[in-house]
């Protein structure tokens, strides 16, 4: 049974909780309806903060009415099971939602930030922010800067990269769940794991762009596949990944 498991989650794990994905093969993802260059870049925010903030306000409201699904809950169970067996789960998410935390996961590494936090563009202080973010809102800490969503846009450096690198190096299994393998650096983690000799598993509704990198794949809805896989790991059924 693997004891130090690195799990990378993407939008697909939250799809069944009612949060949209960005890309899919049917062309129904968020980026098929909206241009990411107009909504998810620092340049777009500088040019048109009202439009960018309104996009994130709508997504924040949607998140507040969503609930974790069976896949989030299974990963929270896995964290507890591995910890009690002397192992660890490194749960790295590209998602800006808080559904892993609400499902009971204790340690979640958010590499693309958190929708329920806002950051000052001047002093960079970060605070919990669950309501809308008005363009005129000044930073309560310094009073100078405006506030932006505490998320990572294209062209910005993802958060916690050193911690993620260390977690990957000590893992004995790498699992990607519900991510298209289209956005770097996260899309490169599977190849890095393979280069380190770590077995790799993809769990997805359909094959990701980087599917050839993985040693094994299980296709289907995360709410079904993830609990079944966690159950197998937990009881150590034949050591299958
Ligand atoms: C289901 C399911 C179900 C559905 N069950 N599954 C080459 C190397 C390095 C960088 C680049 C490069 N080329 C270009 C770049 C730059 C760029 C990039 O990657 N661009 C690509 C588009 C080409 N990357 C960046 O700019 C990043 N920064 C950066 O690179 O800094 C420099 C650096 C270099 C090297 C090392 C370190 C740093 C920043 C990227 C920021 C991404 N930001 C967003 C928005 C966040 C805020 C917000 O949410 O609005 O992050 S974009 C969006 O994509 C979001 C996601 O986290 C991210 C990934 O998407 P994800 O999670 O994979 O979702 P989808 O929708 O793509 O896929 C869903 C999957 O779920 C599908 O596969 C479905 O099949 C599946 N699914 N239902 C199971 N029920």
Boltz pocket constraint, residues with backbone or C-beta under 6 A from the ligand:
constraints:
  - pocket:
      binder: B
      contacts: [[A, 9], [A, 10], [A, 11], [A, 12], [A, 13], [A, 15], [A, 16], [A, 21], [A, 22], [A, 23], [A, 24], [A, 29], [A, 40], [A, 94], [A, 95], [A, 96], [A, 112], [A, 151], [A, 152], [A, 153], [A, 154], [A, 155], [A, 156], [A, 157], [A, 158], [A, 161], [A, 177], [A, 178], [A, 179], [A, 180], [A, 181], [A, 182], [A, 183], [A, 184], [A, 185], [A, 203], [A, 204], [A, 205], [A, 206], [A, 207], [A, 208], [A, 220], [A, 221], [A, 222], [A, 223]]
      max_distance: 6.0
